[in-house]
């Protein structure tokens, strides 16, 4: 049955037909708890790191995803903007970190800038990596190795380090309870909007404690998704959700990064829902821009999934469908 739901897993890499184009890819996950919102690449831990700039501790926190560069070799400026929030971590250190709020009484707003060059693809064994220069010490080495599997450009930074991605974290100040749609936040915690009709993957554990997954689509149909050791079915699903905009290696790295965390969070009676974020929500959290030194075009692909605890009302609807 699962074969009828998903297309066969293929490399979703964009075939570069224009030698004057740089392709920028970004992936990550957003986790919701009753205390804070975390957008990031790795679950690592839930502690809020010390901010680079003074910030309010009651704001949601964003752990932004991994950013890759493909296509034409380039040099230029890469910027990440937080329209309502502040940077907590940026790896490597940005060349410029600007307060862009305009007036002191306005909400925090910042832009980070890196001066970098992207060369042709090369072996990671020769990298002077961010870990070796003292960066990203909190991220396990095996996760960083997984993040390096996509055939992206080697990036050369101002400090002499080389890496295959840019990583940053920031705090977010939501404008209202629907800033993270289809998730709504409030005093009762974060929940999927009852009107949401998109796909969700529900993780739970059976009587033996084994993790299981069920896909629910807009018409209410529920389909079991196998959780093989290699995670192929989930990666297939992510490829489908991304609509061919991301590389399969990127989406496999995403699932490899989060699968152990999912197993813990979905244990017992605490089911967990995973869903794809719409592009408009992603753009409202942060924005990214590469300004090449030469006459090159730039195309962006950004893919985030969300993890939110299951609402008891959602469980009742699932049980009704399965009855």
C-alpha positions as CSV (number, residue, x, y, z in Angstrom):
1,X,0.0,0.0,0.0
2,X,2.8,2.4,0.8
3,X,4.1,2.0,-2.8
4,X,0.9,3.5,-4.0
5,X,1.3,6.6,-1.8
6,X,4.8,7.6,-2.7
7,X,6.8,8.0,-5.8
8,X,10.0,5.9,-6.0
9,X,12.9,7.6,-4.2
10,X,15.1,9.4,-6.7
11,X,17.8,11.9,-6.5
12,X,15.9,15.2,-6.4
13,X,18.9,17.2,-7.3
14,X,18.4,20.0,-9.7
15,X,20.3,19.3,-12.9
16,X,22.4,22.3,-13.5
17,X,21.8,23.4,-17.1
18,X,22.8,27.0,-16.6
19,X,26.5,27.5,-15.8
20,X,25.7,31.0,-14.5
21,X,23.4,30.0,-11.7
22,X,24.2,29.3,-8.0
23,X,21.7,27.1,-6.2
24,X,21.2,27.7,-2.4
25,X,19.5,24.9,-0.4
26,X,18.4,25.1,3.2
27,X,16.8,22.4,5.4
28,X,15.8,22.2,9.0
29,X,13.1,21.3,11.6
30,X,11.0,23.3,14.0
31,X,10.1,21.7,17.3
32,X,7.3,23.0,19.5
33,X,7.0,22.6,23.3
34,X,4.9,24.4,25.9
35,X,8.0,26.6,26.7
36,X,9.6,27.5,23.4
37,X,9.8,27.1,19.7
38,X,13.1,25.7,18.2
39,X,13.9,25.8,14.6
40,X,17.0,23.9,13.8
41,X,19.2,21.2,12.2
42,X,19.9,19.1,15.3
43,X,18.0,18.3,18.4
44,X,21.2,18.3,20.5
45,X,19.6,19.7,23.7
46,X,16.9,22.1,24.7
47,X,19.1,24.6,26.5
48,X,19.1,28.1,25.2
49,X,22.7,29.1,24.4
50,X,24.1,32.4,25.4
51,X,23.1,35.1,22.9
52,X,25.5,37.1,20.8
53,X,23.5,40.2,21.6
54,X,21.3,41.0,24.6
55,X,17.9,39.5,24.1
56,X,14.6,38.7,26.0
57,X,14.7,35.2,27.4
58,X,10.9,34.6,27.1
59,X,11.0,34.7,23.2
60,X,10.9,31.6,21.1
61,X,14.2,30.3,19.9
62,X,15.1,29.3,16.4
63,X,17.9,26.9,15.6
64,X,18.2,27.6,11.9
65,X,19.0,24.9,9.4
66,X,22.0,23.9,7.3
67,X,22.6,26.0,4.2
68,X,24.3,24.5,1.1
69,X,25.5,26.0,-2.2
70,X,25.6,24.3,-5.6
71,X,26.1,25.2,-9.3
72,X,28.5,27.9,-10.6
73,X,31.6,28.6,-8.6
74,X,31.3,31.9,-6.9
75,X,32.5,34.5,-4.4
76,X,30.3,37.0,-2.7
77,X,28.2,38.0,0.3
78,X,25.7,35.7,2.0
79,X,23.2,37.3,4.3
80,X,20.7,35.9,6.8
81,X,18.0,38.3,8.2
82,X,15.8,37.9,11.2
83,X,12.9,40.3,10.8
84,X,11.8,39.9,14.4
85,X,14.4,38.4,16.7
86,X,18.1,38.2,17.2
87,X,21.0,35.9,16.5
88,X,22.2,33.5,19.2
89,X,24.9,31.6,17.3
90,X,26.4,32.0,13.9
91,X,29.0,29.6,12.5
92,X,31.6,30.7,11.5
93,X,31.5,34.2,13.0
94,X,29.8,36.6,10.6
95,X,32.0,39.3,9.0
96,X,29.2,41.7,9.9
97,X,26.3,41.5,12.4
98,X,23.9,44.5,12.1
99,X,21.1,45.8,14.1
100,X,18.4,46.6,11.5
101,X,15.5,47.7,13.7
102,X,15.8,51.4,12.9
103,X,14.5,52.7,16.2
104,X,15.5,51.5,19.8
105,X,11.9,51.0,20.9
106,X,11.1,48.6,17.9
107,X,11.4,44.8,18.2
108,X,14.8,43.3,17.7
109,X,15.8,42.8,14.0
110,X,19.2,41.7,12.8
111,X,21.2,40.7,9.7
112,X,24.3,38.5,9.7
113,X,26.7,38.6,6.7
114,X,29.4,36.2,5.6
115,X,32.0,36.9,2.9
116,X,32.7,33.5,1.3
117,X,33.6,31.7,-1.9
118,X,32.2,28.5,-3.2
119,X,34.7,26.3,-5.2
120,X,34.0,23.2,-7.2
121,X,33.0,20.1,-5.2
122,X,35.9,18.5,-3.3
123,X,36.7,15.9,-0.7
124,X,35.8,16.6,2.9
125,X,38.9,14.9,4.1
126,X,41.0,18.0,3.3
127,X,38.7,20.5,5.1
128,X,39.9,22.8,7.8
129,X,36.5,22.3,9.3
130,X,34.5,24.5,11.6
131,X,35.0,22.0,14.4
132,X,38.8,22.1,14.0
133,X,38.7,25.9,14.3
134,X,36.6,25.7,17.5
135,X,33.2,26.2,15.9
136,X,30.0,24.1,16.4
137,X,31.5,22.1,19.3
138,X,27.9,21.3,20.6
139,X,27.0,19.3,17.4
140,X,28.0,15.6,17.4
141,X,30.7,14.8,14.9
142,X,28.6,12.1,13.3
143,X,25.8,14.5,12.6
144,X,28.2,17.0,10.9
145,X,29.5,14.1,8.8
146,X,26.0,13.4,7.7
147,X,25.4,17.0,6.8
148,X,28.5,16.9,4.6
149,X,27.2,14.0,2.4
150,X,25.5,16.3,-0.2
151,X,27.8,17.2,-3.1
152,X,27.8,20.9,-2.3
153,X,30.5,23.4,-2.8
154,X,33.4,23.7,-0.4
155,X,33.0,27.2,1.2
156,X,36.0,29.3,2.1
157,X,35.5,31.8,4.9
158,X,37.3,34.9,6.1
159,X,39.1,33.1,8.9
160,X,40.6,30.5,6.6
161,X,38.3,27.7,7.6
162,X,36.5,25.6,5.0
163,X,33.1,23.8,5.3
164,X,30.3,22.5,3.2
165,X,27.5,24.5,4.9
166,X,26.7,27.6,7.0
167,X,24.9,27.2,10.3
168,X,23.2,29.8,12.5
169,X,20.7,30.0,15.4
170,X,18.4,32.9,16.4
171,X,15.5,33.9,18.7
172,X,12.1,34.8,17.2
173,X,9.4,37.2,18.3
174,X,6.1,36.0,16.7
175,X,3.8,38.8,15.7
176,X,0.7,36.8,16.7
177,X,-0.6,33.3,17.5
178,X,-0.5,32.3,13.9
179,X,3.0,33.3,13.0
180,X,4.0,29.6,12.7
181,X,1.0,28.4,10.7
182,X,-0.3,25.8,10.4
183,X,0.7,25.7,14.1
184,X,-1.2,27.9,16.5
185,X,0.3,28.9,19.8
186,X,-1.3,30.1,23.0
187,X,-1.7,29.5,26.7
188,X,-2.7,25.9,26.0
189,X,0.5,25.3,24.1
190,X,1.2,24.7,20.4
191,X,-1.2,22.7,18.3
192,X,-1.9,22.1,14.6
193,X,-4.7,24.4,13.4
194,X,-7.9,22.3,13.3
195,X,-8.5,23.7,9.8
196,X,-5.2,22.3,8.5
197,X,-5.8,19.9,5.7
198,X,-2.2,19.1,4.7
199,X,-0.3,15.8,5.3
200,X,1.0,14.8,8.7
201,X,3.1,11.8,9.8
202,X,2.1,10.6,13.2
203,X,4.8,8.9,15.3
204,X,3.8,6.8,18.3
205,X,5.0,3.6,20.1
206,X,3.2,0.3,20.2
207,X,2.7,-2.0,23.3
208,X,6.3,-3.3,23.0
209,X,7.7,0.2,22.8
210,X,8.6,0.1,19.1
211,X,8.3,3.3,17.1
212,X,5.7,3.3,14.4
213,X,4.5,5.9,11.9
214,X,1.2,6.6,10.1
215,X,0.6,9.1,7.3
216,X,-2.6,11.1,7.4
217,X,-3.6,13.0,4.2
218,X,-6.1,15.7,3.7
219,X,-9.1,13.4,3.2
220,X,-8.5,11.7,6.5
221,X,-7.0,8.5,5.1
222,X,-4.4,6.9,7.4
223,X,-1.6,4.8,5.9
224,X,1.1,3.0,7.9
225,X,4.7,4.0,6.9
226,X,7.5,1.4,7.5
227,X,10.4,2.6,9.5
228,X,13.3,0.6,8.0
229,X,16.8,0.9,9.4
230,X,17.8,3.0,6.3
231,X,14.8,5.2,6.7
232,X,13.9,5.0,3.0
233,X,10.2,5.3,3.3
234,X,10.4,8.5,5.4
235,X,13.0,9.9,3.0
236,X,10.6,9.1,0.1
237,X,7.9,11.0,2.0
238,X,10.2,14.0,2.6
239,X,11.1,14.0,-1.1
240,X,7.4,14.1,-2.0
241,X,6.7,16.9,0.5
242,X,9.7,18.9,-0.9
243,X,8.3,18.6,-4.4
244,X,11.6,17.9,-6.0
245,X,13.2,21.0,-4.7
246,X,15.8,19.4,-2.5
247,X,18.5,16.7,-2.9
248,X,17.7,13.3,-1.6
249,X,21.0,13.3,0.4
250,X,19.9,16.5,2.2
251,X,16.6,14.9,3.2
252,X,18.3,11.7,4.3
253,X,20.6,13.8,6.5
254,X,17.5,15.5,7.9
255,X,15.8,12.2,8.9
256,X,19.1,10.7,10.1
257,X,19.5,13.7,12.4
258,X,16.0,13.6,13.9
259,X,15.0,10.0,14.0
260,X,16.4,9.2,17.5
261,X,14.9,12.3,18.9
262,X,11.5,11.4,17.4
263,X,11.7,7.9,19.1
264,X,12.2,9.5,22.5
265,X,9.6,12.3,22.1
266,X,6.9,9.8,20.8
267,X,7.4,7.3,23.6
268,X,4.5,6.2,25.7
269,X,1.3,8.2,25.3
270,X,3.1,11.2,23.8
271,X,2.4,10.9,20.1
272,X,4.2,13.4,17.8
273,X,3.2,14.9,14.5
274,X,5.5,15.8,11.7
275,X,4.4,18.1,8.8
276,X,5.9,20.3,6.0
277,X,5.9,24.1,6.6
278,X,4.5,26.3,3.8
279,X,7.0,28.6,2.1
280,X,5.3,31.7,3.4
281,X,5.8,30.6,7.0
282,X,9.5,29.8,6.4
283,X,10.0,33.3,4.8
284,X,8.4,34.9,7.8
285,X,10.9,33.2,10.2
286,X,14.1,34.2,8.5
287,X,15.2,35.3,5.0
288,X,18.4,34.4,3.1
289,X,20.2,36.1,0.3
290,X,23.4,35.5,-1.7
291,X,24.9,38.4,-3.5
292,X,27.6,37.1,-5.9
293,X,30.5,39.3,-6.9
294,X,30.0,38.4,-10.6
295,X,27.0,38.3,-13.0
296,X,25.4,35.1,-11.6
297,X,21.8,34.2,-11.0
298,X,20.8,32.7,-7.7
299,X,17.9,30.3,-7.0
300,X,16.7,29.3,-3.5
301,X,15.2,26.1,-2.1
302,X,14.1,26.1,1.5
303,X,12.4,23.1,3.2
304,X,11.4,22.9,6.8
305,X,9.4,20.3,8.7
306,X,7.6,20.9,12.0
307,X,7.2,18.6,15.0
308,X,4.3,19.3,17.3
309,X,2.7,17.2,20.1
310,X,-0.6,15.6,19.2
311,X,-3.7,17.4,20.3
312,X,-6.1,15.0,22.1
313,X,-8.8,16.2,19.7
314,X,-6.7,15.1,16.8
315,X,-6.4,11.6,18.4
316,X,-10.1,11.4,18.8
317,X,-10.6,12.1,15.1
318,X,-8.0,9.5,14.1
319,X,-9.7,6.9,16.3
320,X,-13.0,7.8,14.7
321,X,-11.6,7.3,11.2
322,X,-10.0,4.0,12.1
323,X,-13.2,2.7,13.8
